[in-house]
Amino acid sequence: MDAKDEPWTGPTVGELGELVVLDRVTSRLPQGSPLVGPGDDCAVVAAPDGRFVVTTDMMVHGPDFRWAWSSPSDVGWKAAATNLSDVAAMGAVPSGLVVAIAAPQDTPVAVLEGIADGFRLAVDALAPGCGVVGGDLSTSSAFTVAVTAFGDLQDRAPVLRSGARVGDVLAVSGELGRAARGLARLFRSGVDAHGEPSRAAVVASGLDEDPDVGRQRRPLPPIADGPLAAAAGATAMLDLSDGLAIDAGRLARSSRVTLEISAALDDVALHGGEDHGLLATFPADAVLPGGFRRIGVVLERGAADLVRDGVGVPTTGWDPYADWDGVAG
């Protein structure tokens, strides 16, 4: 049972100590097939063609998640998914994760076990064969999960943000706007009278059953479509972590082009973040692979990074250093 409050009971990390906590957590993690796994100073992961991709991401309680809104398993799932998506955006197949957690001393061990369960569930669903090959535990006043992910390029060149060419098709795979709509509903109805995140308000509002809230807690990035895009000749690609508009702007600037997008995309699809879809460009004659669908075209560099119906679109989205005021209903 993935109850929100139940993990907050039982012995704490401070009471049991690092060695016992590590044993209880690592036994729940997906193992994958590293050459050397957890237990030594380093893991050893195969790099069959002599290269690998590597990325890292951090989730901190407050700006990135709230215990009142997410279970430990949700947090583990999201931490895994966000890193797996970055690997896929390079056209690589995820091959290993390294996880570091800093938790307050009074954190029940069951919380860390729940996070480990979330990692296992996410990896099984999104990147079978990948595993958690190592990590670290520490203490901090702010609960923090830091993940480093590795990927196998499988003898293909990495797909960079800088390769888009004039005339290429602009395409996206994955959902747009659902996580932002879920977050807006949590900020609107999952708070107490003082505007603070509240588990009781979530329950009273029925938000646990809201499918968009579910996507905010557990995104479903199309991991398999990253390597498929690389094989299909994608010229540029990136993970849509902060929102389509802001991330499309990054791709446009890296490639020194302007991206023209479909008028059918609404503001939530454009500016809401955390869906972790994939944005890619393909040659005009390419057959779009997997779940990719056309949403625009690559133009010569103009005054704006992103245009719709000839008008510049603000390249704004999620910013962890800005106050979140919502973009969705």
Backbone torsions as a table, in degrees:
resi	resn	phi	psi	omega
1	MET	NA	131.6	-176.3
2	ASP	-101.0	53.8	179.6
3	ALA	-68.5	146.6	-174.8
4	LYS	-73.2	-33.1	-172.4
5	ASP	-100.3	-22.6	-173.6
6	GLU	-59.3	-37.0	-180.0
7	PRO	-64.3	-14.3	-175.0
8	TRP	-87.7	31.9	174.9
9	THR	-131.3	170.9	176.7
10	GLY	91.3	-177.2	-176.7
11	PRO	-62.2	147.4	-177.8
12	THR	-97.2	168.4	178.3
13	VAL	-64.5	-34.6	178.5
14	GLY	-67.2	-34.0	-179.4
15	GLU	-74.7	-36.9	-174.6
16	LEU	-90.8	-30.1	179.9
17	GLY	87.4	163.0	-170.2
18	GLU	-61.6	-44.5	-173.8
19	LEU	-64.0	-44.6	179.7
20	VAL	-66.6	-42.7	-179.9
21	VAL	-62.1	-43.8	178.9
22	LEU	-58.7	-44.9	179.7
23	ASP	-60.7	-41.9	-177.7
24	ARG	-70.7	-31.5	-178.4
25	VAL	-82.0	-48.7	-174.0
26	THR	-64.4	-27.4	179.5
27	SER	-66.7	-16.4	-177.8
28	ARG	-99.7	-8.6	-173.2
29	LEU	-84.2	152.7	174.4
30	PRO	-68.4	134.1	-173.7
31	GLN	-88.5	-31.8	-174.9
32	GLY	64.2	-154.1	-179.7
33	SER	-138.4	57.3	177.0
34	PRO	-69.5	159.7	174.4
35	LEU	-67.3	-38.8	172.5
36	VAL	-137.0	126.2	-177.6
37	GLY	-101.6	-157.2	-178.0
38	PRO	-57.9	145.5	176.3
39	GLY	127.7	-22.6	174.6
40	ASP	-107.2	-178.3	-179.6
41	ASP	-66.7	-29.2	176.4
42	CYS	-139.1	154.1	166.8
43	ALA	-85.3	161.6	173.8
44	VAL	-123.2	119.5	-177.6
45	VAL	-119.5	134.2	-178.8
46	ALA	-65.8	142.2	171.3
47	ALA	-126.2	82.3	-167.4
48	PRO	-54.0	-37.2	-179.0
49	ASP	-102.1	16.2	176.8
50	GLY	86.0	-1.7	179.2
51	ARG	-130.2	157.4	171.0
52	PHE	-151.2	157.0	173.9
53	VAL	-99.4	152.4	-179.4
54	VAL	-143.9	140.4	179.6
55	THR	-145.6	161.5	176.8
56	THR	-143.2	150.6	-178.5
57	ASP	-150.8	154.1	-175.9
58	MET	-130.2	140.2	173.1
59	MET	-122.4	123.3	-176.8
60	VAL	-118.3	135.4	178.4
61	HIS	-60.6	127.4	-177.0
62	GLY	119.3	-82.4	-179.4
63	PRO	-72.5	-26.5	-172.6
64	ASP	-110.4	-26.6	175.9
65	PHE	-160.2	160.9	177.9
66	ARG	-130.1	130.9	179.4
67	TRP	-62.0	-28.3	178.7
68	ALA	-66.2	-21.0	-175.0
69	TRP	-110.9	-18.2	-174.3
70	SER	-133.0	143.1	173.4
71	SER	-82.3	163.6	174.0
72	PRO	-54.8	-39.0	178.7
73	SER	-64.9	-38.3	174.9
74	ASP	-58.3	-45.0	-177.6
75	VAL	-63.7	-42.8	177.5
76	GLY	-62.7	-44.3	178.0
77	TRP	-57.6	-50.1	-175.4
78	LYS	-65.1	-39.9	178.9
79	ALA	-62.6	-39.3	176.9
80	ALA	-68.1	-48.6	-173.8
81	ALA	-61.3	-41.0	-177.0
82	THR	-66.1	-32.7	178.8
83	ASN	-81.6	-39.8	176.2
84	LEU	-59.2	-36.5	-179.9
85	SER	-64.9	-38.8	177.7
86	ASP	-63.9	-39.7	177.3
87	VAL	-62.5	-46.3	-179.9
88	ALA	-61.5	-33.6	-178.5
89	ALA	-66.8	-16.4	174.1
90	MET	-90.9	-0.3	-177.1
91	GLY	84.4	14.2	-175.1
92	ALA	-102.4	161.7	176.0
93	VAL	-99.0	123.4	-179.0
94	PRO	-57.9	132.4	-177.4
95	SER	-121.3	-16.8	-179.9
96	GLY	-173.2	152.2	176.0
97	LEU	-127.6	143.0	170.6
98	VAL	-118.6	128.5	-171.7
99	VAL	-121.9	127.6	174.4
100	ALA	-119.0	133.1	-179.2
101	ILE	-127.0	130.1	171.9
102	ALA	-114.0	119.8	-174.3
103	ALA	-127.9	145.7	172.4
104	PRO	-57.4	151.2	-175.9
105	GLN	-59.3	-29.1	-176.1
106	ASP	-90.4	12.6	178.5
107	THR	-72.5	124.7	175.9
108	PRO	-61.5	142.3	179.0
109	VAL	-60.5	-29.5	179.7
110	ALA	-59.4	-26.7	177.4
111	VAL	-67.0	-45.5	178.1
112	LEU	-65.6	-36.5	176.3
113	GLU	-63.5	-38.8	177.6
114	GLY	-64.7	-40.0	176.5
115	ILE	-62.3	-42.3	177.5
116	ALA	-61.0	-40.4	177.2
117	ASP	-61.3	-39.7	178.5
118	GLY	-63.1	-40.5	175.8
119	PHE	-60.0	-45.4	-178.0
120	ARG	-63.0	-44.9	-178.7
121	LEU	-64.0	-42.5	-179.0
122	ALA	-66.0	-45.4	-179.3
123	VAL	-64.5	-42.2	178.7
124	ASP	-61.0	-37.9	-176.5
125	ALA	-81.7	-35.8	-169.5
126	LEU	-105.9	-32.4	-174.1
127	ALA	-146.0	64.4	-179.8
128	PRO	-54.9	137.6	-178.2
129	GLY	99.4	-21.7	173.7
130	CYS	-76.6	160.8	179.0
131	GLY	-151.3	164.7	171.3
132	VAL	-88.4	112.9	-170.0
133	VAL	-102.4	-2.0	178.4
134	GLY	173.4	-177.7	179.3
135	GLY	164.5	-160.0	-176.3
136	ASP	-158.4	156.5	174.0
137	LEU	-124.5	141.4	175.8
138	SER	-149.4	-175.2	179.8
139	THR	-122.9	148.6	-178.7
140	SER	-161.9	155.4	176.7
141	SER	-72.4	-25.8	177.3
142	ALA	-106.2	120.6	-179.9
143	PHE	-63.2	125.7	-174.3
144	THR	-135.2	134.9	174.0
145	VAL	-120.6	119.5	178.6
146	ALA	-117.4	131.3	-175.3
147	VAL	-126.6	135.9	169.3
148	THR	-115.7	131.8	-177.1
149	ALA	-120.6	146.2	179.0
150	PHE	-121.1	151.7	179.5
151	GLY	-143.8	152.3	-178.6
152	ASP	-100.4	123.1	-179.3
153	LEU	-78.2	-13.2	176.0
154	GLN	52.3	48.6	175.2
155	ASP	67.2	14.4	175.2
156	ARG	-106.9	155.5	174.7
157	ALA	-71.0	143.8	175.8
158	PRO	-64.2	145.8	177.0
159	VAL	-92.4	115.4	-175.9
160	LEU	-96.9	172.5	175.1
161	ARG	-78.6	-13.7	-167.9
162	SER	-97.5	9.1	-172.6
163	GLY	-102.7	2.0	-177.9
164	ALA	-63.2	141.5	-177.7
165	ARG	-125.2	149.7	178.9
166	VAL	-56.0	131.6	-178.6
167	GLY	96.3	-13.9	177.3
168	ASP	-63.6	153.6	172.4
169	VAL	-83.1	138.0	173.8
170	LEU	-99.4	126.4	-174.9
171	ALA	-138.3	156.8	-179.8
172	VAL	-132.3	146.2	172.0
173	SER	-124.7	137.9	-179.6
174	GLY	105.2	179.4	-175.7
175	GLU	-85.4	154.0	178.1
176	LEU	-129.0	121.0	171.3
177	GLY	94.9	-14.8	-175.0
178	ARG	-67.8	-43.4	-179.6
179	ALA	-63.6	-38.4	178.8
180	ALA	-66.4	-39.9	176.8
181	ARG	-63.9	-40.4	177.5
182	GLY	-62.8	-42.5	180.0
183	LEU	-65.3	-40.2	178.6
184	ALA	-61.0	-39.3	179.7
185	ARG	-68.9	-35.7	176.2
186	LEU	-64.7	-43.0	178.9
187	PHE	-67.1	-29.2	-178.2
188	ARG	-84.4	-44.2	-171.2
189	SER	-117.0	-7.6	-178.6
190	GLY	-101.9	30.5	-176.8
191	VAL	-127.9	159.3	178.4
192	ASP	-86.9	-170.9	-176.7
193	ALA	-63.7	-19.4	179.6
194	HIS	-98.1	4.8	179.5
195	GLY	82.4	11.7	179.9
196	GLU	-91.2	142.4	177.6
197	PRO	-52.9	134.8	-172.9
198	SER	-138.8	124.8	176.1
199	ARG	-64.5	-39.5	-179.9
200	ALA	-62.3	-39.2	179.2
201	ALA	-67.5	-37.2	177.0
202	VAL	-60.6	-46.6	-179.4
203	VAL	-64.3	-45.9	-177.4
204	ALA	-64.2	-31.6	-178.2
205	SER	-86.7	-5.5	-178.8
206	GLY	70.3	21.6	-175.0
207	LEU	-69.7	-20.6	177.4
208	ASP	-62.1	-23.6	-178.9
209	GLU	-96.5	-2.4	-178.5
210	ASP	-76.5	120.7	-177.2
211	PRO	-64.2	-30.8	178.2
212	ASP	-72.3	-35.7	172.8
213	VAL	-62.5	-39.6	176.4
214	GLY	-58.8	-39.0	178.6
215	ARG	-71.1	-32.8	175.7
216	GLN	-63.8	-40.7	-179.3
217	ARG	-74.8	-40.4	-174.5
218	ARG	-134.3	81.5	179.6
219	PRO	-62.9	156.0	179.9
220	LEU	-121.0	72.7	179.2
221	PRO	-66.1	143.2	-178.6
222	PRO	-81.1	72.7	-172.0
223	ILE	-57.5	-43.6	-176.6
224	ALA	-64.8	-23.1	-178.0
225	ASP	-73.9	-18.2	177.0
226	GLY	-63.3	-57.6	176.0
227	PRO	-60.8	-34.6	177.1
228	LEU	-62.9	-39.9	178.4
229	ALA	-64.1	-42.7	178.4
230	ALA	-60.4	-43.7	-179.7
231	ALA	-66.5	-28.0	-179.2
232	ALA	-85.0	0.4	176.6
233	GLY	93.4	22.9	177.3
234	ALA	-52.1	134.4	-178.2
235	THR	-92.9	-23.6	177.1
236	ALA	-155.7	153.7	-179.2
237	MET	-163.7	150.6	171.1
238	LEU	-156.8	163.1	179.4
239	ASP	-83.3	133.8	179.6
240	LEU	-88.5	76.0	-177.7
241	SER	-89.0	-33.5	-172.8
242	ASP	-107.1	-1.6	-178.6
243	GLY	123.7	147.8	-176.0
244	LEU	-58.2	-46.2	-174.2
245	ALA	-65.3	-49.3	-176.7
246	ILE	-67.3	-37.8	-179.7
247	ASP	-75.5	-35.1	173.9
248	ALA	-62.2	-36.6	176.6
249	GLY	-62.0	-38.1	177.7
250	ARG	-63.9	-43.9	179.2
251	LEU	-64.3	-42.8	-179.2
252	ALA	-61.5	-43.9	-179.0
253	ARG	-68.4	-39.7	179.0
254	SER	-63.6	-37.6	-177.9
255	SER	-91.4	-6.8	-179.2
256	ARG	58.1	49.8	177.9
257	VAL	-136.1	176.1	169.7
258	THR	-114.8	139.9	179.1
259	LEU	-106.3	127.7	174.6
260	GLU	-101.8	126.4	-175.5
261	ILE	-114.7	161.8	-177.3
262	SER	-65.1	142.0	176.7
263	ALA	-69.1	-15.3	-177.2
264	ALA	-74.6	-14.3	-178.4
265	LEU	-77.8	123.5	-179.2
266	ASP	-86.5	177.8	-174.8
267	ASP	-65.0	-33.4	179.5
268	VAL	-67.5	-43.4	177.3
269	ALA	-62.3	-35.1	-176.7
270	LEU	-77.4	-41.8	-167.7
271	HIS	-114.7	-6.3	177.8
272	GLY	-82.8	137.3	-176.9
273	GLY	-105.7	-179.1	170.2
274	GLU	75.0	17.4	170.4
275	ASP	-81.2	-28.6	178.4
276	HIS	60.0	42.8	167.9
277	GLY	-77.4	-174.6	178.5
278	LEU	-120.3	131.9	174.5
279	LEU	-109.7	128.4	-175.8
280	ALA	-144.3	158.3	171.9
281	THR	-115.6	144.2	-178.1
282	PHE	-133.4	152.9	172.0
283	PRO	-54.3	149.3	-174.1
284	ALA	-58.0	-29.3	-177.2
285	ASP	-95.8	6.9	-177.9
286	ALA	-73.7	147.2	170.5
287	VAL	-86.8	118.8	-176.6
288	LEU	-66.5	128.4	-175.3
289	PRO	-88.1	164.6	171.6
290	GLY	51.3	-131.0	-179.0
291	GLY	-94.1	13.0	-179.5
292	PHE	-67.8	140.3	176.2
293	ARG	-136.5	144.6	-176.2
294	ARG	-71.2	133.7	175.3
295	ILE	-130.8	2.8	-179.5
296	GLY	173.0	-162.2	-175.9
297	VAL	-147.0	158.6	179.2
298	VAL	-96.0	127.3	-179.8
299	LEU	-112.2	167.2	171.7
300	GLU	-60.5	152.2	-177.8
301	ARG	-60.6	127.5	177.9
302	GLY	-122.6	-155.4	-177.3
303	ALA	-75.8	-24.8	-177.2
304	ALA	-116.4	151.0	174.4
305	ASP	-71.1	-36.6	-170.8
306	LEU	-137.2	130.8	178.9
307	VAL	-131.0	153.2	174.5
308	ARG	-140.3	123.4	-174.4
309	ASP	53.6	36.6	176.5
310	GLY	80.1	-0.3	-178.1
311	VAL	-109.9	136.5	179.5
312	GLY	-61.6	140.1	178.2
313	VAL	-107.5	129.1	177.6
314	PRO	-58.9	129.9	-180.0
315	THR	-92.0	69.4	-179.6
316	THR	-116.0	159.6	180.0
317	GLY	-177.0	-149.3	-178.3
318	TRP	-65.7	133.1	177.4
319	ASP	-139.9	113.4	-176.2
320	PRO	-65.7	-15.2	-179.7
321	TYR	-96.5	0.8	180.0
322	ALA	-109.2	154.5	173.9
323	ASP	-68.8	134.5	-178.1
324	TRP	-88.1	119.9	-178.3
325	ASP	-118.9	8.7	172.8
326	GLY	86.1	142.5	175.5
327	VAL	-130.7	0.5	-171.2
328	ALA	-130.3	161.5	177.4
329	GLY	-106.0	NA	NA
